[in-house]
């Protein structure tokens, strides 16, 4: 089912559309279904609520948003989740100005939701799709659903990505001295394979088992320099 309220509609209609879509999801959840609710976007919901608040005489506070915005967001987002018989998994898009992750709507959403996936223009301009910034993305439920080996492998790859980002400018300029940071050395050796792992063409699919196997192999495989030293 699709619930639509386009941008030319009155702000109250746009607010009600988000509430209506959530209520529909709850209806099916209460009947034992596992529902996927996708909302585009939470930012437009907040903007519509801001317009309603301003018309009601509320003072603008954080970056022009009225207090009712930050009261309405938890009331909307916390309705997703497990029920007595079914569940609602909510995916909400958030638009931020100038890639500012401290945008008040994004900041409020992060404090409520179980995780966030950050898409960046920087990766998109490098033809890196999906443009997911792994280091900025977080899942609070991962420790509950991932096996210890998977957690360790994912943490190791994140560590290499972080080391690469810290040293990237020096590496690109050719000023990085190999041996100054062992983690960065390992990241340099593995970065081509890490990038292949993180990229996927539109319409391409990979089975979960194959993805997990690739991650585990990536985290445990020695890099070219280490293999050369052992040889």
Secondary structure, 3 states (H helix, E strand, C coil): CCCCCCCCCCHHHHHHHHHHHHHHHHHHHCCCCEEEEEECCHHHHHHHHHHHHHHCCCCECHHHCEHHHHHHHHHHHCCCEECCCCEEEEEECCCCHHHCCCCHHHHHHHHHCCEECCECHHHHHCCCCCCECCCCCEECCHHHHCCHHHHHHHHHHHHHHHHHHHHHHHHHHCCCCCCCCHHHHHHHHHHHHHHHHHCCCCCCCCCHHHHHHHHHHHHHCCCHHHHHHHC
